[in-house]
Protein backbone atom coordinates (compact mmCIF):
# COMPACT_ATOMS: atom_id res chain seq x y z
CA UNK A 1 0.00 0.00 0.00
CA UNK A 2 1.28 3.46 -0.86
CA UNK A 3 2.12 5.59 2.18
CA UNK A 4 2.67 9.34 2.45
CA UNK A 5 6.04 9.87 4.13
CA UNK A 6 7.65 13.04 5.39
CA UNK A 7 10.96 11.18 5.43
CA UNK A 8 10.74 10.42 1.71
CA UNK A 9 9.77 14.00 0.97
CA UNK A 10 12.65 15.22 3.10
CA UNK A 11 15.12 13.14 1.15
CA UNK A 12 13.76 14.50 -2.14
CA UNK A 13 13.47 18.11 -1.05
CA UNK A 14 15.98 20.68 -2.22
CA UNK A 15 16.97 22.86 0.69
CA UNK A 16 17.26 25.98 -1.40
CA UNK A 17 16.29 28.36 1.37
CA UNK A 18 16.72 28.78 5.09
CA UNK A 19 15.11 30.57 7.98
CA UNK A 20 16.63 33.77 9.35
CA UNK A 21 19.97 33.28 11.11
CA UNK A 22 20.54 33.83 14.82
CA UNK A 23 20.39 37.43 15.95
CA UNK A 24 23.70 39.31 16.28
CA UNK A 25 22.77 40.21 19.84
CA UNK A 26 22.44 36.58 20.83
CA UNK A 27 25.67 35.63 19.11
CA UNK A 28 27.50 38.45 20.85
CA UNK A 29 26.18 37.47 24.24
CA UNK A 30 27.39 33.90 23.82
CA UNK A 31 24.10 32.49 25.11
CA UNK A 32 23.86 28.81 24.16
CA UNK A 33 20.70 27.82 26.06
CA UNK A 34 17.82 26.85 23.75
CA UNK A 35 15.24 29.60 23.39
CA UNK A 36 11.59 29.17 22.40
CA UNK A 37 10.82 31.41 19.44
CA UNK A 38 7.34 30.41 18.32
CA UNK A 39 4.48 27.96 18.93
CA UNK A 40 1.83 26.80 16.45
CA UNK A 41 -0.95 24.65 17.93
CA UNK A 42 -3.83 22.78 16.28
CA UNK A 43 -6.50 22.16 18.89
CA UNK A 44 -9.69 20.16 19.01
CA UNK A 45 -12.75 21.97 20.36
CA UNK A 46 -14.00 21.30 23.88
CA UNK A 47 -16.83 19.10 25.16
CA UNK A 48 -19.87 19.44 22.88
CA UNK A 49 -23.31 17.94 22.57
CA UNK A 50 -23.85 15.17 19.99
CA UNK A 51 -23.93 16.48 16.44
CA UNK A 52 -26.84 14.15 15.65
CA UNK A 53 -30.49 15.14 16.09
CA UNK A 54 -32.35 13.43 18.99
CA UNK A 55 -34.43 11.35 16.56
CA UNK A 56 -31.24 10.00 14.99
CA UNK A 57 -29.82 9.03 18.38
CA UNK A 58 -33.08 7.38 19.41
CA UNK A 59 -32.94 5.12 16.33
CA UNK A 60 -29.69 3.55 17.54
CA UNK A 61 -31.35 1.85 20.51
CA UNK A 62 -34.49 1.61 22.61
CA UNK A 63 -32.99 3.20 25.73
CA UNK A 64 -33.12 6.97 26.21
CA UNK A 65 -30.20 9.35 25.78
CA UNK A 66 -29.83 12.23 28.29
CA UNK A 67 -31.00 15.66 27.18
CA UNK A 68 -28.41 18.37 26.49
CA UNK A 69 -28.78 22.06 27.32
CA UNK A 70 -27.36 23.25 23.98
CA UNK A 71 -28.16 22.68 20.31
CA UNK A 72 -26.64 19.65 18.53
CA UNK A 73 -22.89 20.04 18.06
CA UNK A 74 -22.52 23.15 20.24
CA UNK A 75 -19.92 23.71 22.95
CA UNK A 76 -21.41 23.29 26.43
CA UNK A 77 -20.82 25.50 29.45
CA UNK A 78 -18.86 22.63 30.95
CA UNK A 79 -16.77 22.36 27.78
CA UNK A 80 -16.08 26.09 27.91
CA UNK A 81 -14.95 25.90 31.55
CA UNK A 82 -12.57 23.02 30.79
CA UNK A 83 -10.96 24.87 27.86
CA UNK A 84 -10.58 28.04 29.91
CA UNK A 85 -8.93 26.06 32.70
CA UNK A 86 -6.62 24.31 30.25
CA UNK A 87 -5.38 27.58 28.76
CA UNK A 88 -5.03 29.22 32.18
CA UNK A 89 -2.49 26.51 32.94
CA UNK A 90 -0.91 26.79 29.50
CA UNK A 91 -0.38 30.53 30.00
CA UNK A 92 1.92 29.75 32.92
CA UNK A 93 3.87 27.27 30.81
CA UNK A 94 4.26 29.71 27.92
CA UNK A 95 5.35 32.44 30.31
CA UNK A 96 7.91 30.10 31.88
CA UNK A 97 9.39 29.50 28.41
CA UNK A 98 9.53 33.27 27.83
CA UNK A 99 7.05 33.32 24.96
CA UNK A 100 4.42 35.42 26.76
CA UNK A 101 4.58 37.83 29.71
CA UNK A 102 3.84 36.30 33.09
CA UNK A 103 0.96 38.56 34.14
CA UNK A 104 0.22 41.52 31.89
CA UNK A 105 -1.58 41.29 28.56
CA UNK A 106 0.44 39.86 25.67
CA UNK A 107 1.72 42.43 23.21
CA UNK A 108 -0.70 43.26 20.41
CA UNK A 109 -0.25 40.87 17.50
CA UNK A 110 1.80 38.36 19.52
CA UNK A 111 -1.15 35.91 19.73
CA UNK A 112 -3.18 34.90 16.67
CA UNK A 113 -6.20 32.59 16.87
CA UNK A 114 -7.87 31.27 13.74
CA UNK A 115 -11.03 29.18 14.27
CA UNK A 116 -13.21 27.12 12.03
CA UNK A 117 -16.47 29.01 11.72
CA UNK A 118 -18.66 26.45 13.49
CA UNK A 119 -20.18 27.36 16.84
CA UNK A 120 -18.14 24.87 18.88
CA UNK A 121 -14.79 25.92 17.40
CA UNK A 122 -15.51 29.64 17.68
CA UNK A 123 -16.75 29.22 21.27
CA UNK A 124 -13.67 27.13 22.06
CA UNK A 125 -11.42 29.90 20.73
CA UNK A 126 -13.23 32.38 22.98
CA UNK A 127 -12.68 30.13 25.99
CA UNK A 128 -9.00 29.84 25.08
CA UNK A 129 -8.66 33.63 25.23
CA UNK A 130 -10.54 33.74 28.55
CA UNK A 131 -7.88 31.48 30.02
CA UNK A 132 -4.87 32.78 28.10
CA UNK A 133 -5.44 36.54 28.16
CA UNK A 134 -8.62 37.47 30.05
CA UNK A 135 -9.79 41.05 29.57
CA UNK A 136 -7.11 41.82 26.99
CA UNK A 137 -9.54 42.53 24.14
CA UNK A 138 -8.05 40.00 21.73
CA UNK A 139 -10.10 38.94 18.73
CA UNK A 140 -10.66 35.68 16.87
CA UNK A 141 -10.18 35.31 13.13
CA UNK A 142 -12.27 32.95 11.00
CA UNK A 143 -13.11 32.36 7.35
CA UNK A 144 -16.14 33.74 5.54
CA UNK A 145 -17.19 30.56 3.72
CA UNK A 146 -19.79 28.20 5.17
CA UNK A 147 -17.23 25.40 5.08
CA UNK A 148 -13.78 26.84 5.75
CA UNK A 149 -11.41 25.27 3.17
CA UNK A 150 -8.55 25.23 5.67
CA UNK A 151 -10.39 22.89 8.06
CA UNK A 152 -12.62 21.23 5.43
CA UNK A 153 -10.52 21.34 2.23
CA UNK A 154 -12.65 18.88 0.24
CA UNK A 155 -16.05 20.23 1.28
CA UNK A 156 -14.70 23.78 0.96
CA UNK A 157 -13.47 23.18 -2.59
CA UNK A 158 -9.75 23.71 -1.96
CA UNK A 159 -8.88 20.05 -2.61
CA UNK A 160 -10.53 17.46 -4.87
CA UNK A 161 -12.09 14.44 -3.14
CA UNK A 162 -9.82 11.48 -2.34
CA UNK A 163 -9.43 9.31 -5.44
CA UNK A 164 -8.60 5.82 -4.23
CA UNK A 165 -7.41 3.16 -6.64
CA UNK A 166 -9.01 -0.29 -6.60
CA UNK A 167 -6.11 -1.59 -4.54
CA UNK A 168 -6.37 1.31 -2.07
CA UNK A 169 -10.10 0.69 -1.67
CA UNK A 170 -9.44 -2.94 -0.90
CA UNK A 171 -6.71 -2.02 1.58
CA UNK A 172 -8.93 0.49 3.38
CA UNK A 173 -11.82 -1.97 3.48
CA UNK A 174 -9.42 -4.60 4.85
CA UNK A 175 -8.21 -2.27 7.61
CA UNK A 176 -11.76 -1.42 8.66
CA UNK A 177 -12.83 -5.07 8.50
CA UNK A 178 -9.96 -5.86 10.89
CA UNK A 179 -11.16 -3.10 13.21
CA UNK A 180 -14.70 -4.54 13.02
CA UNK A 181 -13.38 -7.97 13.97
CA UNK A 182 -11.17 -6.67 16.81
CA UNK A 183 -13.94 -4.47 18.23
CA UNK A 184 -16.75 -7.02 17.91
CA UNK A 185 -17.05 -7.66 21.63
CA UNK A 186 -17.00 -3.96 22.50
CA UNK A 187 -19.68 -3.38 19.86
CA UNK A 188 -21.82 -6.00 21.60
CA UNK A 189 -21.22 -4.22 24.91
CA UNK A 190 -22.35 -0.96 23.32
CA UNK A 191 -25.38 -2.77 21.90
CA UNK A 192 -26.31 -3.96 25.38
CA UNK A 193 -26.21 -0.37 26.68
CA UNK A 194 -28.23 1.08 23.79
CA UNK A 195 -30.80 -1.70 23.47
CA UNK A 196 -32.56 -2.87 20.27
CA UNK A 197 -32.19 -0.55 17.28
CA UNK A 198 -34.97 0.92 15.20
CA UNK A 199 -36.35 -1.66 12.72
CA UNK A 200 -35.53 0.69 9.84
CA UNK A 201 -31.82 0.15 10.58
CA UNK A 202 -32.06 -3.64 10.70
CA UNK A 203 -31.13 -5.86 7.73
CA UNK A 204 -33.92 -7.89 6.09
CA UNK A 205 -35.08 -10.76 8.26
CA UNK A 206 -33.10 -9.47 11.29
CA UNK A 207 -35.80 -7.71 13.31
CA UNK A 208 -35.25 -7.07 16.16
CA UNK A 209 -31.56 -6.19 15.88
CA UNK A 210 -28.86 -4.24 17.67
CA UNK A 211 -26.08 -2.16 16.16
CA UNK A 212 -23.90 -5.31 16.24
CA UNK A 213 -26.24 -6.81 13.62
CA UNK A 214 -26.28 -3.79 11.28
CA UNK A 215 -24.04 -4.20 8.19
CA UNK A 216 -21.33 -1.63 7.45
CA UNK A 217 -20.36 -0.06 4.11
CA UNK A 218 -17.67 2.26 2.80
CA UNK A 219 -18.95 5.10 0.61
CA UNK A 220 -16.51 6.53 -1.92
CA UNK A 221 -17.05 10.01 -3.40
CA UNK A 222 -18.06 10.65 -6.99
CA UNK A 223 -15.54 12.41 -9.23
CA UNK A 224 -16.01 16.17 -9.09
CA UNK A 225 -18.02 16.09 -5.87
CA UNK A 226 -17.20 17.81 -2.59
CA UNK A 227 -17.59 14.67 -0.55
CA UNK A 228 -15.06 12.64 1.39
CA UNK A 229 -14.83 8.91 2.01
CA UNK A 230 -17.51 7.95 4.52
CA UNK A 231 -18.38 4.95 6.67
CA UNK A 232 -22.02 3.98 7.12
CA UNK A 233 -23.81 1.30 9.14
CA UNK A 234 -23.20 -0.59 12.36
CA UNK A 235 -19.48 0.12 12.82
CA UNK A 236 -19.96 3.83 12.07
CA UNK A 237 -22.83 4.09 14.58
CA UNK A 238 -20.82 2.20 17.22
CA UNK A 239 -17.88 4.56 16.70
CA UNK A 240 -20.04 7.64 17.21
CA UNK A 241 -21.96 6.12 20.14
CA UNK A 242 -18.70 5.34 21.96
CA UNK A 243 -17.59 8.96 21.57
CA UNK A 244 -20.95 10.28 22.76
CA UNK A 245 -20.67 8.16 25.93
CA UNK A 246 -17.28 9.73 26.65
CA UNK A 247 -18.62 13.25 26.05
CA UNK A 248 -21.50 12.52 28.43
CA UNK A 249 -19.17 11.34 31.19
CA UNK A 250 -17.10 14.53 30.82
CA UNK A 251 -20.20 16.73 30.69
CA UNK A 252 -21.77 15.24 33.84
CA UNK A 253 -18.83 13.86 35.88
CA UNK A 254 -20.69 14.00 39.19
CA UNK A 255 -23.49 11.84 37.81
CA UNK A 256 -21.28 9.48 35.83
CA UNK A 257 -18.77 8.83 38.62
CA UNK A 258 -21.42 7.40 40.95
CA UNK A 259 -22.46 4.83 38.33
CA UNK A 260 -20.68 1.48 38.82
CA UNK A 261 -17.83 0.90 36.35
CA UNK A 262 -19.39 -2.21 34.89
CA UNK A 263 -18.99 -3.62 31.40
CA UNK A 264 -22.19 -5.25 30.05
CA UNK A 265 -22.23 -9.04 29.89
CA UNK A 266 -21.67 -10.60 26.47
CA UNK A 267 -21.28 -14.19 25.37
CA UNK A 268 -20.13 -15.97 22.20
CA UNK A 269 -22.91 -16.05 19.65
CA UNK A 270 -24.12 -19.57 18.74
CA UNK A 271 -23.89 -20.62 15.10
CA UNK A 272 -27.57 -21.60 14.84
CA UNK A 273 -28.97 -24.45 12.76
CA UNK A 274 -27.49 -25.17 9.31
CA UNK A 275 -30.58 -23.62 7.68
CA UNK A 276 -30.27 -20.48 9.85
CA UNK A 277 -26.56 -20.23 9.07
CA UNK A 278 -27.17 -20.43 5.32
CA UNK A 279 -30.03 -17.93 5.44
CA UNK A 280 -27.90 -15.48 7.42
CA UNK A 281 -25.00 -15.91 4.99
CA UNK A 282 -27.29 -15.08 2.03
CA UNK A 283 -28.99 -12.14 3.74
CA UNK A 284 -25.81 -10.50 5.03
CA UNK A 285 -23.47 -11.35 2.15
CA UNK A 286 -21.49 -8.20 1.19
CA UNK A 287 -23.10 -6.73 -1.88
CA UNK A 288 -24.28 -3.44 -3.29
CA UNK A 289 -25.99 -2.33 -6.44
CA UNK A 290 -24.84 1.26 -5.94
CA UNK A 291 -21.59 2.52 -7.49
CA UNK A 292 -18.98 3.69 -5.03
CA UNK A 293 -20.34 1.56 -2.17
CA UNK A 294 -18.21 -1.26 -0.70
CA UNK A 295 -19.88 -3.38 2.02
CA UNK A 296 -17.56 -4.76 4.69
CA UNK A 297 -17.67 -8.48 5.52
CA UNK A 298 -19.90 -9.30 8.47
CA UNK A 299 -18.74 -11.79 11.09
CA UNK A 300 -20.35 -11.04 14.47
CA UNK A 301 -19.17 -13.37 17.25
CA UNK A 302 -20.63 -11.87 20.43
CA UNK A 303 -24.19 -11.66 21.68
CA UNK A 304 -25.18 -8.66 23.86
CA UNK A 305 -27.24 -9.14 27.00
CA UNK A 306 -29.56 -6.27 28.02
CA UNK A 307 -27.86 -3.87 30.43
CA UNK A 308 -29.41 -1.66 33.09
CA UNK A 309 -29.10 2.07 32.32
CA UNK A 310 -28.72 4.74 34.97
CA UNK A 311 -32.04 6.41 35.87
CA UNK A 312 -33.42 5.45 32.47
CA UNK A 313 -30.68 7.35 30.61
CA UNK A 314 -27.77 6.01 28.53
CA UNK A 315 -24.93 7.22 30.74
CA UNK A 316 -21.90 5.24 31.93
CA UNK A 317 -19.03 5.57 34.38
CA UNK A 318 -15.95 7.28 32.85
CA UNK A 319 -13.99 4.04 33.24
CA UNK A 320 -16.61 2.21 31.17
CA UNK A 321 -16.60 5.02 28.59
CA UNK A 322 -12.81 4.72 28.26
CA UNK A 323 -13.16 0.94 27.87
CA UNK A 324 -15.55 1.45 24.93
CA UNK A 325 -13.73 4.42 23.35
CA UNK A 326 -11.30 2.26 21.27
CA UNK A 327 -14.23 1.51 18.94
CA UNK A 328 -14.21 5.20 17.99
CA UNK A 329 -10.44 5.70 18.05
CA UNK A 330 -9.66 2.66 15.90
CA UNK A 331 -12.30 3.55 13.28
CA UNK A 332 -11.25 7.20 13.12
CA UNK A 333 -7.55 6.41 12.75
CA UNK A 334 -8.09 3.69 10.14
CA UNK A 335 -10.10 6.13 8.03
CA UNK A 336 -8.51 9.53 8.64
CA UNK A 337 -4.87 8.39 8.68
CA UNK A 338 -5.25 6.46 5.42
CA UNK A 339 -2.72 8.15 3.09
CA UNK A 340 -5.06 9.07 0.21
CA UNK A 341 -7.56 10.54 2.66
CA UNK A 342 -5.07 12.23 5.00
CA UNK A 343 -3.46 14.06 2.09
CA UNK A 344 -6.66 15.56 0.71
CA UNK A 345 -8.14 16.39 4.10
CA UNK A 346 -5.01 17.36 6.06
CA UNK A 347 -2.32 18.71 3.74
CA UNK A 348 -3.59 22.33 3.67
CA UNK A 349 -3.51 22.52 7.48
CA UNK A 350 -0.06 20.96 7.72
CA UNK A 351 1.29 23.39 5.13
CA UNK A 352 -0.38 26.35 6.85
CA UNK A 353 1.02 25.38 10.26
CA UNK A 354 4.51 24.88 8.86
CA UNK A 355 4.52 28.15 6.95
CA UNK A 356 3.23 30.00 10.01
CA UNK A 357 6.03 28.49 12.10
CA UNK A 358 8.61 29.61 9.53
CA UNK A 359 7.10 33.08 9.11
CA UNK A 360 6.34 32.54 5.42
CA UNK A 361 2.54 32.19 5.63
CA UNK A 362 0.25 34.04 3.21
CA UNK A 363 -1.48 35.33 6.35
CA UNK A 364 0.59 38.17 7.83
CA UNK A 365 -0.93 37.89 11.30
CA UNK A 366 0.26 34.26 11.51
CA UNK A 367 3.80 35.33 10.60
CA UNK A 368 3.93 38.16 13.14
CA UNK A 369 2.53 36.22 16.10
CA UNK A 370 4.65 34.32 18.64
CA UNK A 371 1.71 32.03 19.40
CA UNK A 372 -0.59 30.79 16.61
CA UNK A 373 -3.63 28.72 17.61
CA UNK A 374 -5.93 26.89 15.21
CA UNK A 375 -9.28 25.90 16.73
CA UNK A 376 -10.50 22.91 14.76
CA UNK A 377 -11.59 19.30 15.07
CA UNK A 378 -10.27 15.89 16.05
CA UNK A 379 -10.28 14.77 12.41
CA UNK A 380 -7.94 17.67 11.57
CA UNK A 381 -5.44 16.44 14.16
CA UNK A 382 -5.64 12.83 12.97
CA UNK A 383 -5.22 13.86 9.31
CA UNK A 384 -2.07 15.88 10.07
CA UNK A 385 -0.68 13.18 12.36
CA UNK A 386 -1.22 10.63 9.60
CA UNK A 387 0.76 12.74 7.14
CA UNK A 388 3.62 13.06 9.60
CA UNK A 389 3.47 9.42 10.70
CA UNK A 390 3.44 10.35 14.41
CA UNK A 391 1.70 8.47 17.23
CA UNK A 392 1.11 9.06 20.92
CA UNK A 393 0.13 7.14 24.04
CA UNK A 394 -2.09 9.26 26.26
CA UNK A 395 -3.33 6.60 28.68
CA UNK A 396 -5.90 6.07 30.13
CA UNK A 397 -7.29 7.22 26.79
CA UNK A 398 -6.69 4.83 23.88
CA UNK A 399 -3.51 5.18 21.84
CA UNK A 400 -3.76 8.00 19.26
CA UNK A 401 -7.06 9.24 20.69
CA UNK A 402 -7.97 12.95 20.63
CA UNK A 403 -9.93 13.96 23.77
CA UNK A 404 -11.76 17.31 23.81
CA UNK A 405 -9.28 20.18 24.01
CA UNK A 406 -6.31 18.05 22.93
CA UNK A 407 -3.82 19.53 20.50
CA UNK A 408 -0.93 18.93 18.15
CA UNK A 409 1.83 21.45 18.89
CA UNK A 410 4.83 22.59 16.83
CA UNK A 411 7.56 24.55 18.63
CA UNK A 412 10.37 26.50 17.00
CA UNK A 413 13.53 26.54 19.13
CA UNK A 414 16.74 28.49 18.74
CA UNK A 415 19.50 26.04 19.75
CA UNK A 416 23.27 25.77 19.45
CA UNK A 417 22.61 23.42 16.47
CA UNK A 418 20.43 26.02 14.77
CA UNK A 419 16.70 26.53 14.60
CA UNK A 420 14.83 23.31 15.36
CA UNK A 421 11.22 22.19 15.06
CA UNK A 422 9.84 19.93 17.77
CA UNK A 423 6.33 18.43 17.90
CA UNK A 424 4.19 17.30 20.83
CA UNK A 425 0.74 15.96 21.55
CA UNK A 426 -0.90 17.63 24.52
CA UNK A 427 -4.15 17.08 26.43
CA UNK A 428 -5.68 17.55 29.84
CA UNK A 429 -5.35 14.79 32.41
CA UNK A 430 -8.43 12.82 33.45
CA UNK A 431 -8.12 14.49 36.86
CA UNK A 432 -8.78 17.84 35.20
CA UNK A 433 -11.38 16.58 32.72
CA UNK A 434 -13.48 14.99 35.49
CA UNK A 435 -13.12 17.80 38.01
CA UNK A 436 -15.64 20.53 38.74
CA UNK A 437 -13.09 22.60 40.68
CA UNK A 438 -11.77 25.51 38.59
CA UNK A 439 -8.36 25.43 40.29
CA UNK A 440 -7.97 21.72 39.52
CA UNK A 441 -8.97 22.31 35.88
CA UNK A 442 -6.22 24.90 35.61
CA UNK A 443 -3.53 23.35 37.81
CA UNK A 444 -3.84 19.61 37.13
CA UNK A 445 -0.74 18.79 35.10
CA UNK A 446 -1.29 18.75 31.36
CA UNK A 447 -0.15 15.54 29.72
CA UNK A 448 2.44 16.22 27.03
CA UNK A 449 4.08 13.58 24.86
CA UNK A 450 6.99 14.44 22.53
CA UNK A 451 6.50 13.25 18.95
CA UNK A 452 9.36 12.04 16.80
CA UNK A 453 9.26 13.84 13.46
CA UNK A 454 11.21 12.05 10.71
CA UNK A 455 14.75 13.38 10.62
CA UNK A 456 14.83 14.52 14.26
CA UNK A 457 18.29 14.32 15.79
CA UNK A 458 18.78 17.31 18.12
CA UNK A 459 17.43 17.55 21.64
CA UNK A 460 15.28 20.53 22.60
CA UNK A 461 13.82 21.27 26.04
CA UNK A 462 10.52 19.68 24.87
CA UNK A 463 11.92 16.66 22.99
CA UNK A 464 13.78 15.68 19.79
CA UNK A 465 13.76 18.17 16.92
CA UNK A 466 14.92 18.56 13.34
CA UNK A 467 16.25 21.59 11.41
CA UNK A 468 13.46 24.05 10.69
CA UNK A 469 14.49 24.69 7.10
CA UNK A 470 14.54 20.95 6.36
CA UNK A 471 11.10 20.50 7.91
CA UNK A 472 9.66 23.37 5.88
CA UNK A 473 11.24 22.06 2.69
CA UNK A 474 9.89 18.55 3.24
CA UNK A 475 6.33 19.77 3.89
CA UNK A 476 6.45 22.04 0.83
CA UNK A 477 7.65 19.12 -1.27
CA UNK A 478 4.73 17.01 -0.02
CA UNK A 479 2.21 19.79 -0.66
CA UNK A 480 3.41 20.83 -4.12
CA UNK A 481 3.23 24.21 -5.82
CA UNK A 482 -0.47 23.92 -6.66
CA UNK A 483 -1.58 23.72 -3.03
CA UNK A 484 0.89 26.44 -2.04
CA UNK A 485 -0.71 28.73 -4.61
CA UNK A 486 -4.19 27.65 -3.49
CA UNK A 487 -3.51 28.69 0.11
CA UNK A 488 -2.15 32.01 -1.07
CA UNK A 489 -5.34 32.66 -3.05
CA UNK A 490 -7.47 31.57 -0.10
CA UNK A 491 -6.04 34.25 2.16
CA UNK A 492 -5.17 36.92 -0.41
CA UNK A 493 -8.49 38.76 -0.06
CA UNK A 494 -8.65 38.53 3.71
CA UNK A 495 -8.34 41.81 5.56
CA UNK A 496 -6.36 41.89 8.85
Protein Blocks (a to p, Z undefined) as FASTA:
>chain_A
ZZddfklmmmmpccfbccddddfklmmnopabdcdfbdcddddddddddfbdfklmmmmp
mbdcdddfbdehiacfklmmmmmmmmmmmmmmmmmnomacfklccdehiaccdddfbfkl
mmmmmmmmmmmmgoklpacdddfbfbafklmmmlnomaccddddfklmmmmmmmmmmmmm
mmmmmmmmmmmmnopadfklpcehiaccdfklpccddddddehiacdcddedjklmmmmm
mmmmmmmmmmmmmlmmmpccdddddddddebjfklmmmmmmmmgccdfbehiacdddddf
bdcdddddeehiacddfklmmmmmmmmmmmmmmmmmpmklmmmmmmmmmmmmmmmmnopa
fblklmmpmbdcddddfklmmmmmmmnopacdddfbdehiacehiacdddddddfkbpcd
ddddddddfklmmpcbfklmmmmccdddddddehiabdcfkbccddfklmmmmmmmmnom
mlmmmmmmmmmmpcZZ
